[in-house]
Amino acid sequence: TEPSMSLAGQVMSIARDGEGTLERIFLDDQLPPEASSDVAQARFAKGTKLTVIEPMLVVSRDGLRGMAVQAGEARRLSVGMEPALARAAGNKAVASQKFAAAAELYCLGLQHPD
């Protein structure tokens, strides 16, 4: 699923672990303070791979389980988006005046190995 952002700036999504199990994941302090949910969606788009160093199991008040990841405990392994896709998505973000998301998307395109 596409990630979303809580009011506290936490990136929230669903992740599949190495064994194929789906878990809710909460990423703390992974984005700059002024980042919007568009930046979260660009940086942690579907297909992004993370290595989590020390996951912490959390249970919400409603009994739902998930994994909390603190700052510095996750490493993004994705190799970026295809340049043409990143450019198109970045241009769309610029047209919507979502400049931080556009910058993140353009950077993802530059990180692609091709």
N, C-alpha and C positions, 0 to 999 in steps of 0.2 A: 504494500500500500504506500501511497505518498505520505511522507512525514507531515506532521502538523507541529505547531508550537503552542505551548501553554502560556498563560499570562506571565508566568515566572521565567519564561525564556528557555524552558526545557523542550528539547526536540523529542517528539513521541512518534513511535511507529511500531510496526510488527516486523519481527525478524525471524529468520529460519536459521537454527543452529546447524553445526556440522553433521548432526544426526537426522536433520530434517524436521525437528520439532519447532512449531511456531511459538514465539514468545512476544509479549509486549516489551518494548524497550524504551527506556527513558534516558536520554543523553543530556547530562548537565554540563553547562559551561563549554559547549562545543562551538558556539558562534559568538561574534562580537556583540556587545550589549545592545547596539542599535539595530541589529539584524531583524529582518521581518521573516514571516513564514515562507516568503518566496525564496529567500536565501537558504533556509532550511531545506526546502524542496529541491533546490538546485544542488546543494552540497551532499544531501543524503537521498538522492533520487533512487527510484526502484532499480535494483541491481547493484547498488553500491555494496562493496564488501568491507566489513570491519573485522579487525582483530581486537578482542576485548581482553585486557590484561587481568583485571580483577572485577568480574561482575558481582553485583550484590543483589540477592533476591529480595524483592519487596512485595508486600501484600497491601493492597489499598483498603480503605475503610469498607468498601463494598465486597471485599473478599477476592478481588481479581489479583492474580499474580503477575509479576513482571520482573524485568531486570533493570536495575539502575546502574548507569555508568558515569562515573565522576570525571572531571576534567583530567586530561592526561592519561586516562586508562583505555582509550580507544585509538586505534590507528586505522585510518582509511586506506584501503588497499586498491580501490578502484583506480583504473588507469585513465580516467576522463571519459568524456563523451566523444563520439565521432565529430570531427570539426564542423562539418556541414550542419549536423543537428544542433550542436552547441551554438553556432552562429545564428541559426534560425530562431532558436529559443531565446537567445540573448537579444536579438532584434525585436522579438515580440515583447520582451520585458522592457526594453527601452521605449517602445511605442506606448506601453502602459505606464511609463515613468517609474518603473521599478528598477532603479539604476544599480542598487547593490546586488540584486539578483542577476541582472545582466552581466555585471563584472564577474560574478562567480561562474556563470555559464560560459563566458568567453574564456576564463582561466581553465575550466574543465576541458574545453576544446583544445587549448594549447597543450594540455598534459597528455593528450592521446598519443600513443607511440607512432602513429602513421604520419 
